[in-house]
Each structure stands twice: as structure tokens, then as C-alpha cells.
């Protein structure tokens, strides 16, 4: 677990053995040319998210990854009744809770999608225990959001639950766009993680069979369910964390 901010970009060092300084006096020359901490993870640099082809020698590639989707339950109804300030404050809190938990477990926040967060583990820098790290991040999100919800209720403010889905597999990762490049994660692993998240109730963490097999020794005997997702042949086995 990365609990402190790194002085250099972990990905650039791991993938290219290039020590791009992110903090301290040595980071000043890099900042002059526009290289700074990434928004996806403060221990990565902007080279990782905008110069994929230079780092990996190609525009897109297939990489093993674990995908986490987290989504606020009941957001649409709340946004119709609450003030724009209340909605904005809740989204800010949700993004902050998710980002911190994900970064602490060496994941990256790929996108904020309205009331949802898409995170990826094991890219651009790798960890053999990326499934475990994703599940730990999900657990932290639920615990911290629950604490935040208690405070909100005590103060008379609205509170919503969070549903989380996790799947692991091989994802297509690379650059999209020309004028404004963006790092995108696509493929069946992302689609299934999104479907799993959509089936999670408020406060639940659901993981795919593939993900659960990676962590079953640490958390055995979890409830399993079978879901029939549109466009996917046969039932999909999901485990409740």
C-alpha cells in the first residue's frame, strides 16, 4: 500500500527506468516543460496519461487489470429535489472519498462519470496483488462513505449509499483522441465490471468469479449469486464482499 507521496513517478521508473521527479527541487525543471503529478494518481506524472505511445511504443495495448466501478445510489432522485449546491457538495465528497481510497491502494482514477467513478488497478504500474488492492480500496470507500453519511444525517443533510462492482481480466488500454489525448480503458472486463456495479445494492461490494478466485483464501465462504446480464450468454456468478 502506498501511504506516502512518491518523489518520482512510479510508472515511469518501473516501465522506462526514467526518474521523473514529482516533488522537491528536482521537480522544477519538469514542471517548466509541463510535466507534473497526474490527476489519476498523485504518484504518477502527466507523461503516463498523455504520452502512452512513447512509454509503451504503441497507441493501444492489452494489459491484465482489475476494474472497479463505484456509483451513488439514488443520485438521480436526489438531484431533482436538492439544491445544486447540495448536489455539488455530495459529489465532491464522493469523489474525494473514492480517490483517496483508490490512490492508497496504488490504483488510478481513470474517470469521474457523473455520479460514478471508474478506477483501474495494475496499470500503468503493476502489482501482483492488484485484485486484493481493489477489494481493499472498495472496502475503504464503503467504510469512509458510511462515516460521512452518519455525519450528514446528524447535520440534517441528505445521504446516499454506494454500490461497487469489481472484475479482473485483460483490458484494452491506450490513447484516444488527437487534439486532446486521453487514456482510455475499454473491453469486456470494463463492461462486466459496470454490469456488476449496476447490480450492487447500496453498501454492497460485488466481485466477479474471476476476481473472487484471486482472494478466496483471504475471505472464504462469501455469498454467491447468479445474474443474467443482457448481452452475456448464460448466468454470471457474482460474490458478495
C-alpha positions as CSV (number, residue, x, y, z in Angstrom):
1,X,0.0,0.0,0.0
2,X,1.3,3.4,-0.9
3,X,0.6,5.7,2.1
4,X,3.1,8.5,1.2
5,X,3.6,10.5,-1.9
6,X,6.5,9.3,-4.0
7,X,9.3,11.7,-5.1
8,X,9.4,10.3,-8.6
9,X,6.8,8.9,-11.0
10,X,6.4,5.2,-10.0
11,X,5.2,4.2,-13.5
12,X,8.0,5.9,-15.5
13,X,10.6,4.4,-13.2
14,X,9.0,0.9,-13.4
15,X,8.4,0.9,-17.2
16,X,11.3,3.0,-18.5
17,X,13.8,3.4,-15.6
18,X,13.4,7.2,-16.1
19,X,13.3,9.1,-12.7
20,X,10.8,11.9,-13.4
21,X,10.7,14.0,-10.2
22,X,7.3,14.9,-8.9
23,X,8.2,16.8,-5.7
24,X,11.0,18.8,-4.3
25,X,13.6,21.0,-6.0
26,X,14.4,18.3,-8.7
27,X,10.8,18.5,-9.9
28,X,11.2,22.2,-11.0
29,X,12.8,21.5,-14.4
30,X,10.0,19.0,-15.2
31,X,7.3,21.5,-14.2
32,X,8.8,24.1,-16.6
33,X,8.1,21.8,-19.5
34,X,4.6,20.9,-18.2
35,X,5.3,17.5,-16.5
36,X,3.7,17.3,-13.1
37,X,1.6,14.9,-10.9
38,X,-1.2,13.2,-12.7
39,X,-4.8,13.7,-11.8
40,X,-5.3,9.9,-12.0
41,X,-2.9,9.3,-9.1
42,X,-0.5,11.8,-7.5
43,X,2.3,9.2,-7.7
44,X,2.1,9.2,-11.5
45,X,3.1,12.0,-13.9
46,X,1.3,13.6,-16.8
47,X,3.6,11.7,-19.2
48,X,1.8,8.5,-18.2
49,X,-1.6,9.8,-19.2
50,X,-0.8,11.9,-22.3
51,X,2.2,10.1,-23.9
52,X,1.1,6.5,-23.8
53,X,2.8,5.8,-27.2
54,X,6.2,7.0,-26.0
55,X,6.1,4.9,-22.9
56,X,4.7,1.7,-24.4
57,X,5.8,2.0,-28.0
58,X,2.2,1.7,-29.4
59,X,-1.0,3.6,-29.2
60,X,-3.0,0.8,-27.5
61,X,-2.3,-2.5,-25.9
62,X,-3.8,-5.4,-24.0
63,X,-2.9,-5.4,-20.3
64,X,-4.1,-7.5,-17.3
65,X,-6.0,-5.2,-15.0
66,X,-8.7,-5.0,-12.3
67,X,-11.5,-2.6,-12.8
68,X,-13.6,-1.0,-10.0
69,X,-16.8,0.9,-10.6
70,X,-18.4,2.8,-7.7
71,X,-21.7,4.6,-8.1
72,X,-24.0,6.6,-5.8
73,X,-27.4,5.0,-5.4
74,X,-30.4,7.3,-5.7
75,X,-28.5,10.2,-7.1
76,X,-30.9,11.0,-9.9
77,X,-33.8,11.4,-7.5
78,X,-31.8,13.5,-5.1
79,X,-30.6,15.8,-7.9
80,X,-34.2,16.5,-8.7
81,X,-35.1,17.6,-5.2
82,X,-31.8,19.0,-3.7
83,X,-30.2,22.3,-4.5
84,X,-27.3,22.5,-6.9
85,X,-25.0,23.3,-4.0
86,X,-26.1,20.3,-2.0
87,X,-25.6,18.0,-5.1
88,X,-22.2,19.5,-5.8
89,X,-21.1,19.1,-2.2
90,X,-22.1,15.4,-2.2
91,X,-20.3,14.7,-5.5
92,X,-17.2,16.4,-4.2
93,X,-17.3,14.3,-1.1
94,X,-17.9,11.1,-3.0
95,X,-15.1,11.8,-5.5
96,X,-12.7,12.7,-2.6
97,X,-13.5,9.5,-0.6
98,X,-13.1,7.3,-3.7
99,X,-9.9,8.9,-5.0
100,X,-8.1,8.7,-1.7
101,X,-9.0,5.1,-1.0
102,X,-8.0,4.1,-4.6
103,X,-4.7,6.0,-4.5
104,X,-3.8,4.5,-1.2
105,X,-4.1,1.1,-2.8
106,X,-2.0,2.0,-5.9
107,X,-5.0,2.3,-8.2
108,X,-5.7,5.1,-10.7
109,X,-8.9,7.1,-11.1
110,X,-9.5,6.8,-14.8
111,X,-12.7,8.8,-15.0
112,X,-15.4,10.5,-13.0
113,X,-18.7,9.7,-14.7
114,X,-21.4,11.9,-13.2
115,X,-22.3,10.0,-10.1
116,X,-19.8,7.2,-10.8
117,X,-16.1,6.5,-10.5
118,X,-14.1,4.2,-12.8
119,X,-10.7,3.0,-11.3
120,X,-8.1,0.7,-12.6
121,X,-5.5,-1.4,-10.7
122,X,-2.3,-2.9,-12.1
123,X,-1.8,-0.1,-14.7
124,X,0.2,1.9,-15.5
125,X,2.4,0.4,-12.8
126,X,1.9,-3.2,-11.8
127,X,1.2,-5.1,-8.6
128,X,0.8,-8.9,-8.4
129,X,-1.9,-8.4,-5.7
130,X,-4.0,-5.9,-7.8
131,X,-7.3,-7.7,-7.1
132,X,-6.7,-7.7,-3.4
133,X,-5.8,-4.0,-3.6
134,X,-9.0,-3.2,-5.5
135,X,-11.2,-5.0,-2.9
136,X,-9.4,-3.2,-0.1
137,X,-10.0,0.1,-1.8
138,X,-13.7,-0.8,-2.2
139,X,-13.9,-1.7,1.5
140,X,-12.3,1.6,2.5
141,X,-14.7,3.5,0.2
142,X,-17.7,1.9,1.8
143,X,-16.4,2.4,5.4
144,X,-15.5,6.1,4.8
145,X,-18.7,6.9,3.0
146,X,-20.7,5.3,5.8
147,X,-18.9,7.5,8.3
148,X,-19.6,10.5,6.1
149,X,-23.2,9.5,5.8
150,X,-23.7,9.4,9.6
151,X,-22.3,12.9,9.9
152,X,-24.6,14.1,7.1
153,X,-27.7,12.7,8.7
154,X,-26.8,14.2,12.1
155,X,-26.4,17.6,10.4
156,X,-29.8,17.2,8.6
157,X,-28.3,16.7,5.2
158,X,-29.2,14.1,2.6
159,X,-27.1,11.0,2.3
160,X,-26.9,8.2,-0.3
161,X,-25.4,4.8,-0.4
162,X,-22.7,3.5,-2.7
163,X,-22.7,0.3,-4.9
164,X,-19.4,-1.1,-6.1
165,X,-18.5,-3.7,-8.7
166,X,-15.1,-5.3,-9.4
167,X,-13.9,-7.5,-12.2
168,X,-10.4,-8.6,-13.4
169,X,-9.2,-9.7,-16.8
170,X,-7.4,-8.3,-19.8
171,X,-8.3,-4.8,-20.8
172,X,-7.6,-2.7,-23.9
173,X,-5.7,0.4,-22.7
174,X,-4.3,3.3,-24.7
175,X,-4.7,6.7,-26.1
176,X,-7.9,8.1,-27.7
177,X,-8.3,11.4,-29.4
178,X,-5.8,13.6,-31.2
179,X,-6.3,17.2,-30.4
180,X,-6.9,16.2,-26.7
181,X,-5.4,12.9,-25.8
182,X,-7.0,10.8,-23.1
183,X,-6.1,7.5,-21.5
184,X,-9.0,5.1,-22.0
185,X,-9.7,1.6,-20.6
186,X,-12.1,-0.5,-22.7
187,X,-13.2,-4.0,-23.4
188,X,-15.3,-6.8,-21.9
189,X,-13.6,-6.5,-18.5
190,X,-14.8,-2.9,-18.2
191,X,-18.3,-3.7,-19.4
192,X,-18.7,-6.6,-16.9
193,X,-17.4,-4.5,-14.0
194,X,-20.0,-1.9,-14.9
195,X,-22.8,-4.5,-15.1
196,X,-21.7,-6.0,-11.7
197,X,-21.8,-2.5,-10.2
198,X,-25.3,-1.9,-11.5
199,X,-26.5,-5.0,-9.6
200,X,-24.9,-3.9,-6.2
201,X,-27.3,-2.6,-3.6
202,X,-26.3,0.5,-1.5
203,X,-23.4,-0.6,0.8
204,X,-22.6,-3.7,-1.2
205,X,-19.3,-4.7,-2.9
206,X,-19.8,-7.4,-5.6
207,X,-16.9,-9.1,-7.4
208,X,-16.8,-11.4,-10.4
209,X,-15.9,-15.1,-10.1
210,X,-12.5,-14.4,-11.7
211,X,-11.8,-11.7,-9.1
212,X,-13.0,-13.8,-6.2
213,X,-10.8,-16.7,-7.1
214,X,-7.8,-14.4,-6.5
215,X,-8.9,-13.5,-2.9
216,X,-10.8,-16.6,-1.8
217,X,-8.1,-17.7,0.6
218,X,-8.2,-14.3,2.4
219,X,-12.0,-14.1,2.6
220,X,-13.5,-17.5,2.1
221,X,-17.2,-18.5,2.3
222,X,-18.7,-15.4,0.8
223,X,-22.3,-15.5,-0.5
224,X,-22.6,-16.0,-4.3
225,X,-25.4,-15.1,-6.7
226,X,-26.1,-15.8,-10.3
227,X,-27.1,-12.9,-12.5
228,X,-28.2,-12.9,-16.1
229,X,-26.8,-9.8,-17.8
230,X,-28.0,-8.6,-21.2
231,X,-25.7,-9.5,-24.0
232,X,-23.8,-12.1,-21.9
233,X,-24.6,-15.8,-22.6
234,X,-25.5,-17.8,-19.5
235,X,-25.6,-16.8,-15.9
236,X,-22.7,-14.8,-14.4
237,X,-21.5,-15.9,-10.9
238,X,-21.0,-12.9,-8.6
239,X,-19.7,-12.9,-5.0
240,X,-20.7,-10.6,-2.2
241,X,-17.8,-9.0,-0.3
